[in-house]
Amino acid sequence: MRVVIVGGGIAGLSAAYFLERAMAPGGGPVEIFLVERASRLGGKILTLREEGFIVEGGPDSFLRAKPEGMALLRALGLESEAVAPRARAVYVLRRGRLHPIPEALLALRPDPQAVLRAGGLSWRGRLRALLEPWVPPRREDGDEPLAAFLRRRFGRAFAEAIAEPLTAGVHAGDPERLSAQALYPHLLALERRFGSLARGLRAARPAAPSGPAFVSLRAGMEALVDRLSASLRRTRILAGRAVIGLAPRREGRAFRYLVAMADGETLEADGVMLAVPAFEAARWLAPFAPEAAARLREIPFVSTAVITLAFRREQVAHPLNGSGFLVPRAEAFPLTGCTWTSSKWPGRASEGRVLLRAFVGRAGDADALAREDPELIRMAVEALRPLLGLQGSPLRAWVHRWPEGMPQYTVGHLERLAAIEVALRPFPRLCLIGASYRGVGIPDLIRQAREAARLLLGEETDPSGPPR
């Protein structure tokens, strides 16, 4: 059996890893080819180590509560390299000032003391949020916009100032269009079961794992990519090779797939995993699965950029006593947020140095990335200068752009995935995995890869796995 994986990000690499480990000793050989267009592996996981700084161009951590991330670290012998954040406080920008978000509110738990301490909210907005336990649950089934869900539970003021930046902000999305059902099904489940998020989160708290919510790696997140790719013993990695086409071919009752490469080579496979963005998968599926391709094209994407700035400590007046701040959409501010990296994570900057990560780009702001890199850097510095008391110019600056890098799970996303699955049912052992489908976090991608590996090898798979 031969499997071709297209895409060498964390989803594709994890898929190869699970395929290798699922091979039974007497179950026959499995050939694995992993094709990646870029010359490097890892996709958006990209770490630079320069002049005493550890710079993350993409994600700087993953959610510990989802078990797949920590399980893979343990399997790869990386658990001892996991580090917890040193600073947990998160701020929100409101009317030009930074206000700390009480810890209970980070989980959207409207604890009375936390709500009363929340800055940047009117008393009316606070009182409305405190009424959440008495707001009746929604009677209708089906999806709804994330913004509508948050307003219904907490009121407009709390939703826009705190809840939306904590939820939609992570996805660089428009909360009026994002799907509550696809992004936060656990919150909807708590509302249905307990009638209130406050009651549901209180009841669920004892089951929550102890320890930090997020973890990173001591040497940076690309250490996971390095260890994962080094662990692949039976996978042939074709980096710097582009796929230009895919065609199924029926051989009796079986299917084979022809994977066409830009250099003229064609790989034949019994199974194919497309670990690429939905719009790329749509291009290759259109000739033989037009309905699936059409639905894949309905998944919108947003372009973002990460601007990392290094300063001497004396250039920054703010104590940086937290992990960073978020920016509500209503604020007239050019950044969507900022992580105080050297405060949040150990070892990210040498003694006497500060590292900041500023974020640009979200749904509805197509012009945010139109600037050249030097202009983006100047814009970020000037935006942060009055908030953090910056003096002078940064010692170093790095810009990492991610064109169409953030998929948007808009209302109806799960129904869209179901339609894609139906459209691909005639094509066995053809799987779609990646951030376009059922989760954008590193543990989500690992889970999708594991389930797809089981599916290709004929094992049972969880129905919450990736579309087939």
Secondary structure per residue as TSV (DSSP state, phi and psi in degrees):
chain	resnum	aa	ss	phi	psi
A	1	M	-	360.0	135.4
A	2	R	E	-120.9	133.4
A	3	V	E	-121.1	132.7
A	4	V	E	-110.7	125.0
A	5	I	E	-105.9	124.3
A	6	V	E	-105.1	113.6
A	7	G	-	119.2	121.7
A	8	G	-	-110.2	30.3
A	9	G	B	-79.5	-166.5
A	10	I	H	-64.7	-31.9
A	11	A	H	-67.1	-48.9
A	12	G	H	-65.0	-43.7
A	13	L	H	-62.8	-42.4
A	14	S	H	-64.5	-37.4
A	15	A	H	-61.4	-44.4
A	16	A	H	-62.1	-41.5
A	17	Y	H	-59.4	-48.3
A	18	F	H	-71.0	-33.5
A	19	L	H	-62.9	-44.5
A	20	E	H	-60.4	-43.5
A	21	R	H	-78.9	-16.6
A	22	A	H	-86.7	-7.5
A	23	M	-	-68.8	116.4
A	24	A	-	-71.7	143.0
A	25	P	T	-53.3	-38.1
A	26	G	T	-105.4	14.7
A	27	G	S	-90.3	8.1
A	28	G	-	91.8	152.8
A	29	P	-	-73.9	148.1
A	30	V	-	-126.3	123.2
A	31	E	E	-91.8	135.1
A	32	I	E	-124.8	127.5
A	33	F	E	-116.7	130.8
A	34	L	E	-116.7	118.8
A	35	V	E	-109.4	125.6
A	36	E	E	-129.8	126.0
A	37	R	S	-63.5	-40.1
A	38	A	S	-75.8	165.1
A	39	S	S	-80.8	-13.0
A	40	R	S	-117.5	159.3
A	41	L	S	-100.4	162.7
A	42	G	B	114.5	-17.3
A	43	G	T	60.5	-123.3
A	44	K	T	-81.5	-6.1
A	45	I	-	-82.6	110.2
A	46	L	-	-146.4	117.4
A	47	T	E	-119.9	131.9
A	48	L	E	-110.6	139.5
A	49	R	E	-121.6	102.7
A	50	E	E	-139.9	129.9
A	51	E	T	52.5	39.8
A	52	G	T	84.3	2.0
A	53	F	E	-107.2	144.9
A	54	I	E	-111.2	111.4
A	55	V	E	-110.1	124.0
A	56	E	E	-98.9	119.9
A	57	G	S	-81.1	-20.8
A	58	G	S	-125.9	-137.9
A	59	P	-	-62.5	141.9
A	60	D	-	-104.9	1.7
A	61	S	-	-171.5	179.1
A	62	F	E	-144.0	161.6
A	63	L	E	-75.7	122.4
A	64	R	T	-73.7	-27.9
A	65	A	T	-65.2	-25.9
A	66	K	S	-85.3	116.0
A	67	P	H	-69.6	-18.8
A	68	E	H	-63.8	-34.0
A	69	G	H	-65.8	-51.7
A	70	M	H	-66.3	-34.9
A	71	A	H	-62.3	-41.0
A	72	L	H	-69.1	-39.0
A	73	L	H	-57.7	-45.0
A	74	R	H	-62.5	-44.8
A	75	A	H	-63.2	-31.1
A	76	L	T	-91.2	-0.3
A	77	G	T	73.8	26.6
A	78	L	-	-105.1	0.6
A	79	E	G	-59.3	-36.4
A	80	S	G	-69.2	-15.3
A	81	E	G	-90.3	-4.9
A	82	A	E	-70.9	138.1
A	83	V	E	-126.6	147.3
A	84	A	-	-96.6	153.8
A	85	P	-	-64.9	140.8
A	86	R	S	-81.6	-29.1
A	87	A	-	-122.7	134.9
A	88	R	-	-114.1	-18.1
A	89	A	-	-63.3	136.3
A	90	V	E	-121.3	138.3
A	91	Y	E	-109.7	161.2
A	92	V	E	-127.9	138.6
A	93	L	E	-83.8	126.1
A	94	R	E	-142.9	117.8
A	95	R	T	52.1	44.3
A	96	G	T	80.7	4.4
A	97	R	E	-126.9	151.7
A	98	L	E	-93.1	127.4
A	99	H	E	-119.6	130.8
A	100	P	E	-67.9	141.0
A	101	I	E	-95.4	116.3
A	102	P	-	-54.4	144.9
A	103	E	H	-57.4	-38.4
A	104	A	H	-59.7	-33.4
A	105	L	H	-75.2	-18.1
A	106	L	H	-63.4	-27.4
A	107	A	T	-96.9	12.5
A	108	L	T	58.9	32.7
A	109	R	-	-96.4	107.1
A	110	P	-	-76.3	61.9
A	111	D	-	-61.6	131.9
A	112	P	H	-54.4	-47.0
A	113	Q	H	-62.8	-39.6
A	114	A	H	-65.7	-43.3
A	115	V	H	-63.1	-41.3
A	116	L	H	-68.4	-26.3
A	117	R	H	-89.1	-8.9
A	118	A	-	-65.9	124.9
A	119	G	T	-82.7	161.5
A	120	G	T	76.2	11.0
A	121	L	-	-118.1	141.4
A	122	S	-	-71.4	162.1
A	123	W	H	-63.8	-34.4
A	124	R	H	-63.4	-42.2
A	125	G	H	-64.2	-37.7
A	126	R	H	-67.6	-44.0
A	127	L	H	-63.5	-38.3
A	128	R	H	-64.5	-40.0
A	129	A	H	-63.4	-36.0
A	130	L	H	-68.1	-17.9
A	131	L	T	-82.1	-0.2
A	132	E	G	-52.1	-41.9
A	133	P	G	-60.8	-19.3
A	134	W	G	-103.7	2.4
A	135	V	S	-79.5	124.1
A	136	P	-	-64.7	147.0
A	137	P	-	-69.4	158.2
A	138	R	-	-67.6	135.3
A	139	R	-	-85.1	-31.8
A	140	E	-	-75.4	145.0
A	141	D	-	-85.2	173.6
A	142	G	S	96.8	176.9
A	143	D	-	-79.7	162.9
A	144	E	-	-153.6	156.5
A	145	P	B	-62.1	143.9
A	146	L	H	-57.1	-41.3
A	147	A	H	-60.4	-41.8
A	148	A	H	-64.2	-41.4
A	149	F	H	-61.6	-47.3
A	150	L	H	-67.1	-40.7
A	151	R	H	-64.4	-41.3
A	152	R	H	-63.2	-39.4
A	153	R	H	-80.2	-41.6
A	154	F	H	-114.9	-11.4
A	155	G	-	91.0	159.2
A	156	R	H	-64.1	-44.8
A	157	A	H	-62.7	-50.5
A	158	F	H	-65.5	-41.2
A	159	A	I	-59.9	-48.0
A	160	E	I	-73.7	-34.4
A	161	A	I	-83.3	-33.9
A	162	I	I	-126.0	-53.2
A	163	A	I	-66.6	-44.4
A	164	E	H	-66.3	-44.0
A	165	P	H	-59.6	-33.4
A	166	L	H	-74.1	-22.3
A	167	T	H	-111.2	-70.1
A	168	A	G	-63.7	-32.1
A	169	G	G	-59.8	-34.9
A	170	V	G	-61.7	-30.5
A	171	H	G	-101.2	7.0
A	172	A	T	52.2	34.7
A	173	G	-	-110.9	169.5
A	174	D	-	-91.4	112.8
A	175	P	T	-61.8	-19.8
A	176	E	T	-72.8	-16.4
A	177	R	T	-114.1	-23.1
A	178	L	B	-67.8	148.5
A	179	S	B	-87.2	118.5
A	180	A	H	-64.4	-38.1
A	181	Q	H	-66.2	-39.4
A	182	A	H	-79.3	-35.3
A	183	L	H	-91.6	-38.3
A	184	Y	-	-133.1	57.4
A	185	P	H	-62.3	-28.5
A	186	H	H	-67.3	-32.6
A	187	L	H	-69.7	-40.5
A	188	L	H	-64.8	-37.1
A	189	A	H	-66.3	-38.7
A	190	L	H	-64.5	-41.0
A	191	E	H	-61.6	-44.8
A	192	R	H	-65.1	-41.6
A	193	R	H	-77.8	-42.2
A	194	F	H	-107.5	-9.8
A	195	G	S	80.3	-3.9
A	196	S	S	-162.7	143.0
A	197	L	H	-69.3	-38.4
A	198	A	H	-59.0	-49.2
A	199	R	H	-66.2	-41.4
A	200	G	H	-65.4	-43.7
A	201	L	H	-68.5	-33.8
A	202	R	H	-63.6	-43.6
A	203	A	H	-67.7	-33.1
A	204	A	H	-83.7	-14.1
A	205	R	G	-58.8	-42.1
A	206	P	G	-61.5	-26.2
A	207	A	G	-83.5	-9.1
A	208	A	S	-69.1	141.1
A	209	P	-	-67.9	143.8
A	210	S	S	-76.1	161.8
A	211	G	S	101.6	-176.4
A	212	P	-	-68.9	151.5
A	213	A	S	-72.6	-34.6
A	214	F	E	-123.3	151.9
A	215	V	E	-133.5	153.1
A	216	S	E	-127.8	-170.8
A	217	L	E	-118.4	143.1
A	218	R	T	-54.0	-42.0
A	219	A	T	-93.7	6.1
A	220	G	-	104.6	159.4
A	221	M	T	-67.2	-22.3
A	222	E	H	-68.8	-13.9
A	223	A	H	-60.0	-31.7
A	224	L	H	-65.7	-43.8
A	225	V	H	-61.9	-45.5
A	226	D	H	-61.1	-46.7
A	227	R	H	-68.6	-39.2
A	228	L	H	-65.8	-46.4
A	229	S	H	-67.5	-35.8
A	230	A	H	-67.6	-24.3
A	231	S	T	-78.9	-11.7
A	232	L	-	-81.7	107.2
A	233	R	S	-95.1	-27.3
A	234	R	S	-119.2	18.8
A	235	T	E	-109.2	128.8
A	236	R	E	-90.5	114.4
A	237	I	E	-94.8	122.8
A	238	L	E	-111.6	84.5
A	239	A	E	-87.0	151.2
A	240	G	T	72.5	21.9
A	241	R	-	-123.0	129.7
A	242	A	-	-103.4	138.8
A	243	V	E	-90.5	135.5
A	244	I	E	-119.5	-7.1
A	245	G	E	-168.6	158.9
A	246	L	E	-142.9	133.4
A	247	A	E	-141.9	130.7
A	248	P	E	-81.9	151.7
A	249	R	E	-139.9	122.6
A	250	R	E	-82.5	131.5
A	251	E	E	-125.0	92.4
A	252	G	T	68.3	-122.0
A	253	R	T	-94.4	-2.8
A	254	A	E	-101.2	162.6
A	255	F	E	-115.3	140.6
A	256	R	E	-123.8	156.9
A	257	Y	E	-123.4	139.1
A	258	L	E	-106.3	119.0
A	259	V	E	-105.8	110.7
A	260	A	E	-89.6	132.2
A	261	M	E	-104.0	155.5
A	262	A	T	-64.2	-26.2
A	263	D	T	-86.1	6.2
A	264	G	S	99.0	-15.2
A	265	E	-	-74.9	148.6
A	266	T	E	-125.0	128.6
A	267	L	E	-100.2	131.3
A	268	E	E	-95.6	140.7
A	269	A	E	-145.1	151.2
A	270	D	S	-85.6	-24.9
A	271	G	E	-145.4	149.2
A	272	V	E	-134.6	134.7
A	273	M	E	-114.5	124.8
A	274	L	E	-99.4	99.6
A	275	A	-	-101.3	57.5
A	276	V	S	-132.8	165.6
A	277	P	-	-57.9	154.8
A	278	A	H	-56.8	-38.6
A	279	F	H	-68.1	-30.2
A	280	E	H	-72.5	-44.8
A	281	A	H	-58.1	-38.8
A	282	A	H	-59.9	-38.8
A	283	R	H	-59.9	-42.0
A	284	W	H	-80.7	-26.2
A	285	L	H	-85.6	-21.3
A	286	A	T	-53.3	-40.9
A	287	P	T	-64.4	-30.4
A	288	F	T	-122.2	-11.7
A	289	A	-	-137.0	66.2
A	290	P	H	-62.4	-33.3
A	291	E	H	-66.9	-43.1
A	292	A	H	-62.0	-43.0
A	293	A	H	-62.3	-41.1
A	294	A	H	-63.0	-42.4
A	295	R	H	-70.3	-34.5
A	296	L	H	-63.0	-37.1
A	297	R	H	-69.5	-15.2
A	298	E	T	-75.6	-13.1
A	299	I	S	-81.4	110.8
A	300	P	-	-79.4	161.7
A	301	F	E	-132.5	152.9
A	302	V	E	-122.4	140.6
A	303	S	E	-89.9	138.9
A	304	T	E	-136.0	168.9
A	305	A	E	-146.7	150.8
A	306	V	E	-115.5	124.8
A	307	I	E	-113.4	112.6
A	308	T	E	-103.1	130.6
A	309	L	E	-124.2	133.0
A	310	A	E	-111.6	133.3
A	311	F	E	-133.1	160.3
A	312	R	E	-74.3	148.6
A	313	R	G	-58.5	-36.3
A	314	E	G	-71.0	-11.1
A	315	Q	G	-81.4	-9.2
A	316	V	B	-118.8	111.8
A	317	A	-	-75.3	-32.2
A	318	H	S	-64.3	141.1
A	319	P	-	-67.6	-14.5
A	320	L	-	51.8	45.4
A	321	N	-	-89.8	62.6
A	322	G	S	176.4	-170.3
A	323	S	S	-98.6	-11.3
A	324	G	E	141.7	-165.3
A	325	F	E	-140.7	157.6
A	326	L	E	-112.1	158.2
A	327	V	-	-125.4	116.4
A	328	P	-	-63.2	153.2
A	329	R	T	-62.3	-28.6
A	330	A	T	-70.8	-17.4
A	331	E	S	-76.9	136.5
A	332	A	-	-83.3	79.8
A	333	F	-	-141.3	135.4
A	334	P	S	-75.6	-15.4
A	335	L	-	-101.8	153.8
A	336	T	S	-95.0	-10.5
A	337	G	E	169.7	174.7
A	338	C	E	-152.6	129.9
A	339	T	E	-100.7	131.3
A	340	W	-	-89.4	80.2
A	341	T	H	-58.5	-43.6
A	342	S	H	-69.8	-21.1
A	343	S	H	-86.0	-34.9
A	344	K	H	-74.4	-43.8
A	345	W	S	-120.8	141.9
A	346	P	T	-72.0	146.2
A	347	G	T	75.8	11.5
A	348	R	S	-83.7	-18.6
A	349	A	S	-145.6	149.5
A	350	S	-	-71.8	167.6
A	351	E	T	-55.8	133.1
A	352	G	T	81.9	8.9
A	353	R	E	-121.1	154.6
A	354	V	E	-126.4	139.4
A	355	L	E	-124.4	126.8
A	356	L	E	-121.7	142.5
A	357	R	E	-118.9	116.3
A	358	A	E	-104.5	145.6
A	359	F	E	-118.5	139.2
A	360	V	E	-132.9	143.0
A	361	G	-	103.2	128.0
A	362	R	-	-161.1	171.8
A	363	A	T	-56.4	134.4
A	364	G	T	87.1	0.3
A	365	D	-	-125.4	64.4
A	366	A	G	-65.9	-23.6
A	367	D	G	-86.0	-4.9
A	368	A	G	-59.2	-34.0
A	369	L	G	-103.1	14.3
A	370	A	-	-71.8	-18.9
A	371	R	S	-74.5	153.0
A	372	E	-	-73.0	164.4
A	373	D	H	-54.6	-48.6
A	374	P	H	-58.8	-36.6
A	375	E	H	-70.6	-38.3
A	376	L	H	-60.7	-42.3
A	377	I	H	-63.3	-46.8
A	378	R	H	-60.2	-43.2
A	379	M	H	-60.6	-44.2
A	380	A	H	-65.0	-43.6
A	381	V	H	-62.7	-45.7
A	382	E	H	-68.8	-31.9
A	383	A	H	-68.5	-37.6
A	384	L	H	-84.0	-20.0
A	385	R	H	-54.9	-53.1
A	386	P	H	-71.1	-28.6
A	387	L	H	-73.7	-40.4
A	388	L	H	-108.2	-0.1
A	389	G	T	65.5	47.5
A	390	L	B	-75.5	139.6
A	391	Q	-	-118.9	130.8
A	392	G	S	73.5	-163.5
A	393	S	-	-101.7	157.3
A	394	P	-	-67.1	150.8
A	395	L	S	-66.5	-41.8
A	396	R	E	-145.2	156.6
A	397	A	E	-146.9	143.6
A	398	W	E	-131.1	140.3
A	399	V	E	-122.8	126.1
A	400	H	E	-120.0	117.8
A	401	R	E	-101.2	141.8
A	402	W	E	-128.1	81.8
A	403	P	E	-62.5	130.7
A	404	E	E	46.6	45.6
A	405	G	E	-93.4	-13.8
A	406	M	E	-120.5	107.1
A	407	P	E	-67.6	147.6
A	408	Q	-	-110.9	117.2
A	409	Y	-	-85.8	85.5
A	410	T	B	-81.2	167.9
A	411	V	T	-52.8	132.0
A	412	G	T	91.9	8.1
A	413	H	H	-59.9	-44.8
A	414	L	H	-66.6	-37.2
A	415	E	H	-64.7	-36.6
A	416	R	H	-61.4	-45.2
A	417	L	H	-63.5	-39.2
A	418	A	H	-62.4	-39.9
A	419	A	H	-66.5	-37.7
A	420	I	H	-64.0	-42.9
A	421	E	H	-60.6	-43.7
A	422	V	H	-62.8	-43.0
A	423	A	H	-66.1	-26.9
A	424	L	H	-95.5	-1.2
A	425	R	T	-59.0	-34.7
A	426	P	T	-67.9	-7.3
A	427	F	S	-116.0	89.8
A	428	P	T	-66.7	152.3
A	429	R	T	57.5	33.8
A	430	L	E	-118.7	113.2
A	431	C	E	-121.4	145.6
A	432	L	E	-111.5	126.3
A	433	I	-	-135.5	157.6
A	434	G	S	134.0	-176.7
A	435	A	T	-69.5	-13.0
A	436	S	T	-72.5	-11.3
A	437	Y	T	-115.9	-75.3
A	438	R	S	-129.7	55.2
A	439	G	-	123.2	135.9
A	440	V	-	-102.2	-10.8
A	441	G	S	-77.3	160.0
A	442	I	H	-57.1	-46.3
A	443	P	H	-61.3	-35.1
A	444	D	H	-62.1	-41.3
A	445	L	H	-70.1	-37.7
A	446	I	H	-63.8	-42.4
A	447	R	H	-62.1	-46.0
A	448	Q	H	-58.8	-41.6
A	449	A	H	-64.1	-42.6
A	450	R	H	-62.9	-45.0
A	451	E	H	-66.8	-37.5
A	452	A	H	-67.1	-37.4
A	453	A	H	-62.2	-42.9
A	454	R	H	-62.5	-41.5
A	455	L	H	-62.3	-45.5
A	456	L	H	-65.3	-32.5
A	457	L	T	-90.6	8.6
A	458	G	T	84.2	13.4
A	459	E	-	-88.6	168.6
A	460	E	-	-65.4	145.6
A	461	T	-	-131.0	147.9
A	462	D	-	-69.1	137.1
A	463	P	T	-63.5	-16.7
A	464	S	T	-85.8	7.4
A	465	G	S	-72.6	-168.1
A	466	P	-	-72.5	161.5
A	467	P	-	-62.4	148.7
A	468	R	-	-98.1	360.0
